[in-house]
């Protein structure tokens, strides 16, 4: 095992002076609390040297100035819950992790214009609780697990499921600490005391807000979050397909219902092994490979089918009722397909919801998905973007599933309709986090998927730290023109190359020769 990286005493003293000694963590066991629990056991490739916990924007700025002075790579994170993609672990061994967990204030909730303003340590739970405690008639679009950072998840293009989840519409108006410790506001926030900062994303000139998603150009320390009014009527839907072969026609039906405006948000089509625990809390065994017959038995016994779509309807009661009839008309034309639905809930009914699928689509964060996961079961993700066409989705699913099963592992995941025209095939490859051989197999098959499915023309929408370079290499049109452009920006805004070097395969100039040598070797 390689020697654990450390910072020198001078740097530690400066950091403790800028923050406080109790918020500069250097003891190895305490630093390890900020590692990805889903990585290969015993592998310290992505080990940090220390962790700092700022509580204010000014402290984040101070940390960045110290890091620049001493040329220390830093790796910020909100809650660090991005498991399956590396969690809080840094891309460069020995980096200083900046944990933003303690910047956890909900700064504003605007009832009239339906938005909130939060810091990066605010979890989905925290914002939801603030909305409820304030008696607001507003709801939040949430992901499957409520323990993550609203800003952190959103800035890594993490999905949520209500209408603002589509095409990542949730955030509007960012305050960002740049690599040199200076501060910038995006969009209309560039105007002093502007009232539309969190209402209109663009300003005058280039729109820079998207540059901070999945990038290493700055640390978002404040963001506006768009909310929705709680609707008069809300209904959770389950759309099941009896046979694996029905996936294509099901995808095409979802597309047409999205284009028609009947379905909103991010409808998600799950495999049997993913749907059963989510939709009906059914027990499913861990990562050991199941046969086709075993999977079909689970599909039939649980009633979720071979593919099951989780979606919902929101709006005036009469509109929800009309949309339900239209969904039935389209979906039940598929042989063996079924439509199930919840009662038509009013906002006052939300407190009685207990099923995680219904709660999530009502904007109520939960942890039921992780609570239903077998002990010691982790996962790693590979999730390419594909056209929302049945034949395209079928092709990519089959290519992914074949390679996963060849490695002796189950193919989990689903198809998330990010908008009306494209989807993400989310592949979660499960493994026992205490079994190094099984973890090595899982990571090995994902590296194979990145390369081989990438060669077919389908690229990752976000990548695990273990294979960020390989995932970025898929975006290689015109001899890597995209990466060269992104790295030109990186060198301009971070000339010392300290902020998240290597994030999503974008390296500063000081690291590039090393990366070229590693690739050649």
C-alpha positions in Angstrom: 0.0 0.0 0.0 1.4 3.4 -0.9 2.3 5.9 1.9 -0.5 8.1 2.9 -0.1 11.7 1.6 0.2 14.5 4.2 0.4 18.3 4.2 3.3 20.1 5.9 3.0 21.9 9.2 3.1 25.3 7.7 0.1 24.6 5.5 -1.8 23.1 8.4 -1.1 26.1 10.6 -2.3 28.5 7.9 -5.5 26.5 7.4 -6.2 26.3 11.1 -5.7 30.1 11.4 -8.1 30.8 8.5 -10.7 28.4 9.9 -10.2 26.8 13.3 -8.2 23.8 14.4 -11.4 21.7 14.9 -12.3 22.2 11.2 -9.0 21.1 9.8 -9.0 17.3 9.8 -5.6 15.5 9.4 -5.9 12.3 11.5 -6.0 9.4 9.0 -9.0 7.6 10.4 -11.0 10.9 10.4 -9.9 11.7 6.8 -11.1 8.2 5.8 -14.6 9.2 6.9 -14.6 11.3 3.7 -13.8 8.4 1.3 -16.1 6.7 -1.1 -17.5 3.6 0.7 -18.2 2.0 -2.7 -14.6 1.8 -3.9 -12.4 -1.3 -4.2 -11.5 -2.4 -0.6 -7.9 -1.8 0.4 -7.2 0.5 -2.6 -6.0 3.9 -1.6 -5.6 5.4 -5.0 -7.9 8.3 -4.3 -6.8 9.2 -0.8 -6.9 12.8 0.5 -4.2 14.3 2.7 -6.6 16.3 4.9 -10.1 17.8 5.0 -11.2 21.3 5.8 -14.8 22.4 6.7 -15.4 26.0 5.9 -18.7 27.6 7.2 -18.7 30.8 5.1 -17.9 32.0 1.6 -15.1 34.0 3.0 -13.5 30.9 4.5 -13.8 29.1 1.2 -12.0 32.0 -0.4 -9.3 31.9 2.2 -8.7 28.2 1.7 -8.4 28.7 -2.1 -5.8 31.5 -1.6 -3.7 29.2 0.7 -4.0 26.4 -1.8 -2.8 28.6 -4.6 0.1 29.9 -2.5 1.4 26.4 -1.8 0.2 24.8 -5.1 -2.0 22.2 -3.3 -4.7 20.5 -5.3 -8.2 20.8 -3.7 -11.3 18.7 -4.2 -14.6 20.3 -3.0 -17.8 18.5 -2.3 -21.2 19.3 -0.8 -22.4 16.2 1.2 -20.1 13.8 -0.6 -22.9 11.3 -1.2 -22.3 10.7 -4.9 -21.7 7.0 -4.3 -21.2 4.9 -7.4 -19.2 7.8 -9.0 -16.5 8.2 -6.4 -18.3 9.9 -3.5 -16.2 12.7 -2.0 -12.9 11.1 -2.9 -10.4 13.3 -4.9 -9.2 12.5 -8.4 -5.6 13.3 -7.5 -4.1 11.5 -4.5 -3.0 13.8 -1.7 -5.6 16.5 -2.5 -7.0 18.7 0.2 -10.7 18.0 0.4 -13.0 20.9 1.0 -16.2 19.7 2.7 -19.0 22.2 2.4 -21.4 20.2 4.7 -21.3 23.0 7.3 -22.4 25.7 4.9 -26.0 24.5 5.3 -28.2 27.5 5.5 -31.5 28.0 3.6 -31.0 31.7 2.9 -34.3 32.6 1.4 -37.7 31.1 0.4 -39.8 33.2 -1.9 -43.4 32.1 -1.9 -44.7 34.4 -4.6 -42.0 33.6 -7.2 -41.6 30.0 -6.1 -37.8 29.7 -5.4 -35.4 29.2 -2.6 -31.7 30.2 -2.2 -29.4 27.7 -0.5 -25.8 27.0 0.4 -24.0 23.9 -0.8 -24.3 21.9 2.5 -28.2 22.1 2.3 -29.6 18.6 1.8 -32.9 17.8 0.1 -34.1 16.9 3.5 -33.1 20.3 4.8 -34.8 22.3 2.1 -38.0 20.2 2.3 -38.1 20.6 6.0 -37.7 24.4 5.7 -40.6 24.6 3.2 -42.8 22.6 5.5 -41.8 24.4 8.7 -42.6 27.7 7.0 -46.0 26.6 5.9 -45.2 27.2 2.2 -47.4 25.8 -0.5 -44.3 24.8 -2.5 -42.6 21.6 -3.3 -39.1 20.6 -4.4 -38.1 18.2 -7.2 -36.0 15.6 -5.4 -33.8 12.6 -6.4 -34.1 9.0 -5.1 -32.1 9.7 -1.9 -32.6 12.8 0.2 -29.3 12.8 2.0 -27.3 14.6 -0.7 -26.5 18.2 -1.4 -29.1 20.1 -3.5 -26.3 22.1 -5.1 -23.8 19.3 -5.3 -26.1 16.8 -6.9 -27.5 19.4 -9.3 -24.0 20.7 -10.4 -23.0 17.1 -11.3 -26.2 16.9 -13.5 -27.8 14.5 -11.0 -31.4 13.8 -11.9 -34.6 14.6 -10.1 -38.1 13.5 -11.1 -40.6 16.4 -11.1 -40.9 18.8 -14.1 -37.8 20.9 -13.2 -35.8 17.6 -13.2 -36.1 17.5 -17.0 -32.9 18.9 -18.6 -31.6 19.9 -15.1 -33.7 23.1 -14.8 -33.6 23.2 -11.0 -30.8 25.8 -10.3 -30.9 29.4 -11.4 -28.3 32.1 -10.4 -25.0 30.9 -8.9 -22.4 32.6 -6.6 -19.1 31.0 -7.3 -15.6 31.1 -5.6 -13.1 30.9 -8.4 -9.7 29.1 -8.2 -7.9 32.2 -7.2 -10.3 32.9 -4.3 -12.3 35.7 -6.1 -16.0 35.7 -6.4 -18.4 35.8 -9.4 -22.2 35.7 -9.8 -23.8 34.3 -12.9 -26.5 35.7 -15.1 -28.4 38.7 -13.8 -26.5 38.4 -10.5 -23.7 40.3 -12.2 -25.9 43.4 -11.7 -25.6 44.8 -8.1 -28.8 44.2 -6.1 -30.5 42.6 -9.1 -33.9 41.2 -8.3 -34.0 38.7 -11.2 -30.8 36.9 -10.3 -32.6 33.6 -9.4 -35.4 34.1 -11.9 -33.6 34.4 -15.2 -30.5 32.3 -16.0 -28.9 34.4 -18.7 -27.5 37.9 -18.6 -25.7 40.0 -21.2 -23.2 38.1 -23.3 -22.2 34.4 -22.9 -24.2 32.4 -20.3 -21.6 31.1 -17.9 -23.8 29.3 -15.4 -23.5 25.9 -17.3 -19.7 26.2 -17.3 -19.7 25.3 -13.6 -21.7 22.0 -13.9 -19.3 19.0 -13.9 -16.4 21.3 -14.2 -13.3 22.4 -12.3 -13.7 26.1 -12.9 -15.2 27.2 -9.5 -16.9 26.2 -6.3 -20.6 27.1 -6.1 -21.3 28.5 -2.6 -24.9 29.8 -3.2 -27.6 29.0 -5.7 -31.3 29.7 -6.5 -33.5 26.6 -6.6 -36.7 26.7 -8.6 -39.8 25.2 -6.8 -43.3 24.3 -7.8 -46.7 25.1 -6.3 -48.2 22.0 -4.6 -50.8 21.0 -7.2 -54.5 20.5 -6.5 -54.1 16.9 -7.7 -51.1 14.5 -7.7 -51.2 10.8 -8.9 -48.2 8.4 -9.0 -48.2 6.0 -11.9 -46.7 2.6 -12.6 -46.5 1.5 -16.2 -45.4 -2.1 -16.5 -44.4 -4.2 -19.5 -44.8 -8.0 -19.3 -42.0 -9.0 -21.5 -38.4 -7.9 -21.9 -39.1 -7.7 -25.7 -41.6 -4.9 -25.1 -39.0 -2.3 -24.1 -38.8 -0.8 -27.6 -42.5 -0.1 -27.9 -42.6 1.1 -24.3 -39.9 3.7 -24.9 -41.6 5.0 -28.0 -44.9 5.3 -26.1 -43.1 7.3 -23.4 -41.6 9.6 -26.0 -44.9 10.3 -27.6 -46.6 11.0 -24.2 -43.7 13.4 -23.4 -44.0 15.2 -26.7 -47.7 15.5 -26.3 -47.3 17.1 -22.8 -49.2 14.3 -21.1 -46.1 13.1 -19.1 -43.8 15.6 -17.5 -40.7 15.4 -15.4 -38.4 12.4 -15.9 -40.3 9.2 -16.4 -38.0 6.3 -15.5 -38.2 2.8 -17.0 -36.6 0.3 -14.6 -35.5 -3.3 -14.9 -37.2 -5.9 -12.8 -34.4 -6.1 -10.3 -34.3 -2.3 -9.9 -38.1 -1.8 -9.9 -39.1 -4.4 -7.3 -37.3 -2.8 -4.3 -38.2 0.7 -5.4 -41.9 0.4 -6.3 -43.2 -2.3 -3.9 -40.3 -2.7 -1.3 -39.8 -6.3 -2.5 -36.6 -8.1 -1.4 -34.1 -8.9 -4.2 -30.9 -10.8 -3.7 -27.5 -9.1 -4.1 -25.1 -9.1 -7.0 -24.9 -12.9 -7.8 -26.0 -13.4 -11.4 -29.6 -14.4 -11.9 -31.0 -16.5 -14.7 -33.6 -15.3 -17.2 -36.1 -17.6 -15.5 -35.3 -16.2 -12.0 -35.8 -12.7 -13.2 -39.1 -13.5 -14.9 -40.3 -15.2 -11.8 -39.6 -12.0 -9.8 -41.3 -9.9 -12.5 -44.5 -12.1 -12.3 -44.5 -12.5 -8.6 -44.2 -8.9 -7.7 -46.3 -7.6 -10.6 -43.7 -5.0 -11.7 -43.1 -6.8 -15.0 -39.8 -7.0 -16.9 -39.8 -3.2 -17.3 -41.7 -0.8 -15.1 -42.0 2.9 -15.6 -42.2 5.2 -12.6 -43.8 8.5 -13.4 -46.6 10.8 -12.1 -49.3 13.3 -13.1 -49.6 16.8 -11.4 -52.1 19.6 -11.9 -55.8 20.4 -11.5 -57.8 17.4 -10.7 -59.7 17.4 -14.0 -56.5 17.6 -15.9 -54.9 14.7 -14.0 -58.0 12.6 -14.7 -57.9 13.4 -18.4 -54.1 12.7 -18.6 -54.7 9.3 -16.9 -57.2 8.3 -19.5 -54.8 9.3 -22.2 -51.9 7.3 -20.6 -54.2 4.2 -20.4 -55.2 4.6 -24.0 -51.6 4.6 -25.2 -50.1 2.1 -22.7 -52.7 -0.5 -22.6 -52.5 -0.8 -26.4 -49.3 -2.8 -25.7 -50.2 -6.5 -25.2 -49.8 -7.4 -21.5 -48.9 -3.9 -20.4 -50.6 -2.5 -17.3 -51.3 0.9 -15.8 -51.4 1.1 -12.0 -51.9 4.3 -10.1 -52.2 5.8 -6.7 -55.3 7.6 -5.5 -55.6 11.2 -6.6 -53.8 13.0 -3.7 -54.3 16.6 -2.6 -51.5 18.4 -0.8 -53.0 17.7 2.6 -52.6 14.0 1.9 -48.9 14.1 1.4 -48.0 13.5 5.1 -49.7 10.1 5.0 -47.6 8.8 2.1 -45.2 5.9 3.0 -44.2 4.4 -0.3 -40.9 5.9 -1.5 -42.0 6.1 -5.1 -45.1 8.2 -4.2 -43.1 10.3 -1.7 -40.3 11.2 -4.2 -42.7 12.3 -6.9 -44.6 14.4 -4.3 -41.3 16.1 -3.5 -40.7 14.3 -0.2 -37.1 13.2 0.2 -36.5 9.7 1.6 -33.8 7.1 2.2 -35.9 4.0 1.5 -33.9 3.0 -1.6 -30.6 2.7 0.4 -32.5 1.1 3.3 -33.8 -1.6 0.9 -30.3 -2.3 -0.3 -28.7 -5.6 1.0 -25.9 -5.2 3.5 -22.4 -4.5 2.0 -23.9 -4.1 -1.5 -22.3 -1.2 -3.4 -22.5 -0.2 -7.1 -20.6 1.6 -9.8 -22.4 3.4 -12.6 -22.1 3.6 -16.4 -24.8 5.8 -17.9 -24.6 6.8 -21.6 -27.0 9.3 -23.4 -29.1 7.9 -26.2 -31.9 9.1 -28.4 -35.3 8.5 -27.0 -36.2 5.8 -29.6 -37.0 2.3 -28.8 -34.6 0.7 -31.2 -31.7 2.9 -29.9 -32.5 2.2 -26.3 -32.8 -1.5 -27.0 -29.4 -1.6 -28.8 -27.6 0.1 -25.9 -29.3 -1.9 -23.2 -28.4 -5.2 -24.9 -24.8 -4.1 -25.4 -24.5 -3.1 -21.8 -26.3 -6.1 -20.3 -24.3 -8.6 -22.3 -21.0 -7.3 -21.1 -22.2 -7.0 -17.5 -23.5 -10.6 -17.5 -20.3 -11.9 -19.1 -18.6 -10.6 -15.9 -21.0 -12.7 -13.8 -22.9 -9.7 -12.5 -26.6 -8.5 -12.7 -27.5 -5.6 -14.9 -29.5 -3.1 -12.8 -30.7 0.3 -13.7 -33.1 1.8 -16.1 -33.9 4.4 -18.8 -34.4 8.0 -17.7 -36.2 10.3 -20.1 -34.2 13.4 -19.4 -36.3 15.3 -21.9 -38.7 14.6 -24.8 -36.0 13.5 -27.2 -33.2 11.9 -25.2 -32.6 9.4 -22.4 -29.9 8.2 -20.2 -29.5 4.4 -19.9 -28.4 4.2 -16.2 -26.5 1.1 -15.6 -25.7 0.2 -12.0 -23.4 -2.7 -11.6 -23.7 -4.1 -8.0 -20.9 -5.7 -6.0 -20.1 -6.7 -2.5 -17.9 -3.9 -1.0 -16.1 -6.4 1.2 -15.2 -8.6 -1.7 -12.1 -7.3 -3.6 -12.4 -9.8 -6.4 -16.0 -8.9 -7.1 -15.3 -5.2 -6.8 -12.4 -5.6 -9.3 -14.8 -7.4 -11.7 -17.4 -4.6 -11.4 -14.9 -1.9 -12.1 -13.3 -3.9 -14.9 -16.6 -4.3 -16.7 -17.4 -0.6 -16.4 -14.1 0.3 -17.9 -14.9 -2.1 -20.7 -18.4 -0.5 -21.1 -16.9 3.0 -21.3 -14.5 2.0 -24.1 -16.6 -0.4 -26.1 -20.0 1.3 -25.9 -18.2 4.6 -26.4 -16.7 3.2 -29.7 -20.3 2.6 -30.7 -21.0 6.3 -30.3 -22.6 6.5 -26.8 -20.9 8.5 -24.1 -21.2 8.9 -20.3 -23.2 11.8 -19.0 -21.1 11.8 -15.8 -18.2 9.6 -14.8 -16.7 7.8 -11.8 -13.3 9.3 -10.8 -11.7 5.9 -11.6 -12.4 6.3 -15.3 -12.9 10.0 -16.0 -10.1 10.1 -18.5 -11.4 7.1 -20.5 -14.9 8.6 -20.5 -13.7 12.0 -21.7 -11.7 10.3 -24.5 -15.0 9.1 -26.0 -15.7 12.8 -26.7 -12.9 12.8 -29.2 -14.4 14.4 -32.4 -11.9 16.5 -34.3 -8.9 15.1 -32.4 -10.4 16.0 -29.0 -11.4 19.6 -29.8 -13.9 19.7 -26.9 -11.3 18.7 -24.4 -8.7 21.2 -25.8 -11.3 24.0 -25.5 -12.2 23.1 -22.0 -8.6 22.9 -21.0 -7.9 26.3 -22.5 -10.6 27.7 -20.2 -9.1 25.7 -17.3 -5.6 27.2 -17.8 -7.1 30.7 -18.0 -9.2 30.6 -14.8 -6.9 28.3 -12.8 -3.3 28.9 -14.0 -1.9 27.0 -11.0 -4.1 24.0 -11.8 -5.2 23.4 -8.2 -9.0 23.2 -8.4 -10.2 19.6 -9.0 -7.5 18.6 -11.5 -8.7 15.9 -13.8 -12.3 16.2 -13.0 -14.2 14.6 -15.9 -10.9 14.3 -17.8 -10.1 18.0 -17.9 -6.5 18.6 -16.7 -4.5 21.8 -16.1 -1.4 22.3 -18.1 0.9 21.2 -15.2 -0.6 17.7 -15.2 -1.0 17.1 -18.9 2.4 15.6 -19.6 1.9 13.1 -16.8 -1.5 12.1 -18.2 0.0 11.7 -21.7 2.8 9.5 -20.3 0.3 7.4 -18.3 -1.9 6.9 -21.4 1.1 5.9 -23.5 2.3 3.5 -20.8 
